[in-house]
Amino acid sequence: MSYGIVFDIQEFSVHDGPGIRTTVFMKGCPLACMWCHNPESQSPQPQVIRNPFGERIAGKEYSSQQLAALLNQQSAILKANGGGVTFSGGEPLSQAPFIADVIDAMDNLHIILDTSGYGARKNFILLLERIDLFFYDLKLIDPGLHKHYTGMDNHLILENLQLLNESGKPFVIRVPLVSGVTDSDENLRNIALTVRHMKGLEEINLLSYNHAAGSKYENVGMQFKPDYDENRPLNRNLEIFEREGIKVKCL
């Protein structure tokens, strides 16, 4: 049995994979994306969230057996609707041993890992065999830009993507569109060229920018300081992916 920190559990989710799902948001992320829309997910520790309506604690400790038991209570309805459980974050790879223990104690539910791919190779391998479908973020291919906008370069992300490709597991590439940052034709083209021959690729999702993100930072004692124009129209150049024979969808 192991222990982990969760900052939210959303039931009856229809946006985090096929069917009706329960999404478990793990706390802690090694990246600090400039556009992060869940700033309370970055710290691995529970923290106080303050807003005009009062205070709450973001982050609750569970044992692997406690969380598995909670998820197993929903097993019948999730299976009946072609759904399952999605582990998101934060960055779930940061708590890979805990998630592995939870999955091992679960009732054979369909599992999605929604990940940035930034994590130790051993943690990625630990979860690889236990996951049915990956939602894999690719933000920026250029390592310098990636470090500027997320605080880390992308070598671990690209290395784990190769492991994922070699495994044959199905995955969806998700690209958060940020005006003038990730949505340039050059970056989108580099993403297409990176994944175009990968056998497990099901599709690419282009995720619209969340303009409400900045309002959450003050509540956790952080500053929101984008160095890009939030109001600039997003570039959704689907043809870049379609030319490579890649199915692409805007969300």
C-alpha positions in Angstrom: 0.0 0.0 0.0 1.2 3.5 -0.8 0.0 7.0 -0.4 -0.6 9.9 -2.8 -2.0 13.4 -2.9 -5.1 14.2 -5.0 -6.4 17.8 -5.5 -9.7 16.9 -7.1 -11.9 14.0 -8.2 -14.5 14.8 -10.9 -17.3 12.2 -11.4 -19.4 11.9 -14.5 -16.8 13.6 -16.7 -17.5 13.4 -20.4 -14.4 15.4 -21.6 -11.6 13.2 -20.4 -11.9 10.2 -22.7 -14.5 7.8 -24.0 -17.8 7.2 -22.1 -18.6 8.5 -18.7 -15.4 8.8 -16.6 -14.1 9.7 -13.2 -11.1 11.9 -13.4 -8.5 11.9 -10.6 -6.3 15.0 -10.6 -3.0 14.3 -8.9 -1.2 17.1 -7.1 2.3 18.2 -8.1 3.9 19.0 -11.4 7.6 19.5 -12.3 6.5 22.0 -15.1 5.4 25.5 -14.5 3.7 26.3 -17.8 3.1 30.0 -18.2 -0.5 29.4 -19.2 -1.3 26.7 -16.6 -5.0 26.8 -15.8 -4.7 24.8 -12.6 -2.0 26.6 -10.6 -3.1 24.8 -7.5 -1.9 21.6 -9.1 1.8 22.6 -9.3 2.8 22.2 -5.7 3.0 18.6 -4.5 1.8 19.6 -1.0 -1.8 20.5 0.2 -2.3 24.2 0.2 -4.9 26.8 1.2 -7.0 28.3 -1.6 -8.6 31.7 -0.7 -11.4 33.4 -2.6 -14.2 35.8 -1.8 -16.3 32.9 -0.6 -13.9 31.6 1.9 -11.1 29.1 2.1 -10.5 25.4 1.2 -7.7 23.0 1.1 -6.5 21.8 -2.3 -4.9 18.4 -1.8 -6.0 15.3 0.2 -4.0 12.3 1.0 -5.3 8.9 0.1 -3.9 5.4 0.5 -3.9 3.4 -2.7 -6.5 1.1 -1.2 -8.7 4.0 -0.2 -8.7 5.5 -3.6 -9.2 2.2 -5.4 -12.1 1.4 -3.2 -13.7 4.8 -4.0 -13.3 4.2 -7.7 -14.5 0.6 -7.6 -17.8 1.9 -6.1 -18.4 3.5 -9.5 -17.3 0.5 -11.5 -20.7 -0.6 -12.6 -21.9 2.7 -14.0 -18.6 3.5 -15.6 -18.4 0.1 -17.4 -22.1 0.4 -18.5 -21.4 3.6 -20.3 -18.1 2.6 -21.9 -16.1 4.8 -19.6 -13.5 4.3 -16.9 -11.0 6.3 -14.9 -8.6 9.1 -16.1 -5.6 10.0 -14.1 -4.6 13.6 -14.8 -2.9 16.4 -12.9 -0.7 18.2 -12.2 1.6 15.5 -13.6 0.5 11.9 -12.7 4.0 10.6 -13.5 5.2 12.4 -10.4 3.2 9.9 -8.3 3.6 6.9 -10.6 4.1 4.2 -7.9 1.0 5.3 -6.1 -1.1 5.3 -9.3 0.3 1.8 -10.2 -0.9 0.5 -6.8 -4.3 2.1 -7.3 -4.7 0.5 -10.7 -3.6 -2.9 -9.4 -6.4 -2.7 -6.8 -9.1 -1.6 -9.2 -11.9 -3.6 -10.8 -10.5 -3.9 -14.4 -11.6 -0.4 -15.4 -10.5 1.3 -18.6 -7.6 3.6 -17.7 -6.4 6.8 -19.4 -3.2 8.6 -18.4 -3.4 12.3 -19.2 0.3 13.3 -19.0 2.8 15.9 -20.1 5.3 13.0 -20.5 7.7 14.7 -18.2 8.8 12.1 -15.7 11.6 9.6 -15.0 11.9 6.7 -17.5 11.3 4.1 -14.7 8.0 5.8 -13.7 6.8 5.9 -17.3 7.6 2.3 -17.8 5.9 1.4 -14.5 2.6 2.8 -15.8 3.0 1.9 -19.4 1.8 -1.6 -19.1 -1.1 -0.6 -16.9 -2.6 2.1 -19.1 -5.2 1.5 -21.9 -5.0 4.9 -23.6 -2.6 7.9 -23.3 -3.5 11.5 -23.6 0.0 12.9 -24.3 0.7 16.6 -24.3 3.1 18.1 -26.9 3.5 21.8 -26.2 6.6 23.0 -28.0 9.2 21.0 -30.0 12.0 23.6 -29.7 13.8 22.8 -26.4 14.8 26.4 -25.7 11.2 27.7 -26.1 9.9 24.7 -24.1 12.2 25.6 -21.2 11.3 29.3 -21.4 7.5 28.7 -21.3 7.4 25.6 -19.0 10.6 25.9 -16.9 12.0 22.6 -18.2 13.4 21.4 -21.5 11.6 18.6 -23.4 14.1 15.8 -23.6 12.3 13.5 -21.2 9.0 14.2 -22.9 10.4 13.2 -26.3 12.2 10.2 -24.9 9.1 8.9 -23.2 7.1 9.5 -26.4 9.5 7.2 -28.2 8.9 4.6 -25.5 5.2 5.0 -25.9 5.5 4.6 -29.7 7.6 1.4 -29.3 5.0 -0.1 -26.9 2.2 -0.1 -29.5 -0.2 1.4 -27.0 -2.8 3.8 -28.4 -2.4 7.5 -27.7 -3.8 10.9 -28.5 -1.5 13.9 -28.9 -2.9 17.0 -27.2 -1.6 20.4 -28.1 -2.6 23.3 -25.9 -2.9 26.3 -28.2 -1.4 29.5 -26.8 -1.4 32.6 -28.9 1.9 33.3 -30.5 3.6 30.5 -28.6 2.4 27.0 -29.3 0.1 27.8 -32.2 2.7 28.9 -34.8 2.8 27.1 -38.1 6.4 26.2 -37.4 5.6 24.5 -34.0 2.5 22.7 -35.4 4.5 21.5 -38.3 7.3 20.2 -36.1 4.7 18.4 -34.0 3.2 16.8 -37.1 6.7 15.7 -38.3 7.5 14.2 -34.9 4.5 12.0 -34.7 3.4 11.3 -38.3 4.7 7.8 -38.5 4.0 6.7 -35.0 1.8 3.5 -35.1 -0.2 4.1 -31.9 -1.3 7.7 -32.8 -5.1 7.9 -33.0 -5.5 11.6 -33.5 -4.2 15.1 -32.5 -6.4 17.3 -30.4 -5.9 21.1 -30.5 -7.0 22.5 -27.2 -8.4 26.0 -27.1 -6.7 28.5 -24.7 -8.4 29.0 -21.3 -8.9 32.7 -20.7 -10.1 32.1 -17.1 -6.8 30.7 -16.0 -5.2 34.0 -14.8 -7.9 34.7 -12.3 -7.0 31.6 -10.2 -3.4 32.6 -9.4 -4.1 35.2 -6.7 -6.1 32.6 -4.8 -3.0 30.4 -4.3 -0.6 33.3 -3.7 1.0 33.2 -7.2 1.4 35.7 -9.9 0.1 35.2 -13.5 2.7 36.8 -15.8 2.2 35.8 -19.4 4.6 37.3 -21.9 2.3 36.7 -24.8 -0.9 38.4 -26.0 -3.8 36.4 -24.6 -6.3 38.2 -26.9 -4.5 37.4 -30.1 -6.6 35.1 -32.3 -5.5 31.4 -32.2 -4.0 29.8 -35.2 -5.8 26.5 -35.9 -4.1 25.4 -39.1 -5.5 21.9 -39.5 -4.0 21.5 -43.0 -0.6 21.1 -41.4 -1.7 17.8 -39.9 -4.1 16.8 -42.7 -1.2 17.0 -45.2 0.6 14.3 -43.1 -2.5 12.1 -43.0 -3.1 12.8 -39.4 -6.6 13.0 -38.0 -7.0 16.3 -36.1 -9.7 17.7 -34.0 -10.2 21.1 -32.3 -11.5 21.1 -28.8 
